[in-house]
Each structure stands twice: as C-alpha cells, then as structure tokens.
C-alpha cells in the first residue's frame, strides 16, 4: 500500500476522480446522506491517500488554520473503503504529521461522526463540543493539541 500526499494541483485527473468517487460512495451512497460533497475546500487542502493496484483505498484532506476553522488546522473527509485493516490509523497519523510539519499546526480540529469518536481519541483527539447534527448524522467536534 502506497501512502501519497499531494496538493490539489498535484493530483492527476484519475486520482481526483477516484478520490471523489470514494467519498461519494461512502458519504452519500453508503450512508444514504445527500449533501454538497464539493465544498471548494479541496483547492486549499493537502490530499493524503493510500492506494494499491486496485486504486485508492483510503483518503483524508488536511487544511491550514483559517480554511475551515479559525483556531486550528483541520482534518476532514476521512474515508476508508475496507475497514478494520489498519488503513485508517495509518492514514490519520499521516494527516496529523502533515498538519504539524507542513502547516506548523499546534492544534488540529475535526468533526467526527459520533460512532468514530474512539478512533480519533486513540490518536490524541478530545471532544470539544456538544453533539450536533450535520446533514442528519450525529457529530462532535474534536481537537488535538
């Protein structure tokens, strides 16, 4: 499994297509949640993904402070095609490293679906908001300092 980190401009057309397809397959189709997937933040993000001979298996994006949150860098759109394989843990570690080294982030914030809170806690994130609904799905904000 290859781990890749690219800016939007560095993505190939095929990589961008596979990333968007994976995000839509999981967040829109699998979770039965129609929402505006293309939010224009991709242009300002670093895109971290894992791929093998079958294509992109896991993905997240990292954004500098001020793009999504005023007080912290952001990690978002965390998605893994085949779960319980360790890909999510490796991917999240790469996202944290990217935020800390490339963006000099002291704090990283994300919005987690509530079922995934333990996953993010294992990476050092702590809940920093009350639960809220995002597109009909329960979420909390989490921060890593």
Secondary structure, DSSP 4 states (H G I P E B T S, - for coil): -EEEEEEGGGS-HHHHHHHHHHHIIIIIIITT-------SGGGGEEEEEEEETTEEEEEEEEE-TTTS-SSSEEEEEEEESS-SSSHHHHHHHHHHHHHHHHS--S-EEEEEEGGGHHHHHTTT-EE-S--EEETTEEEEEEEE-
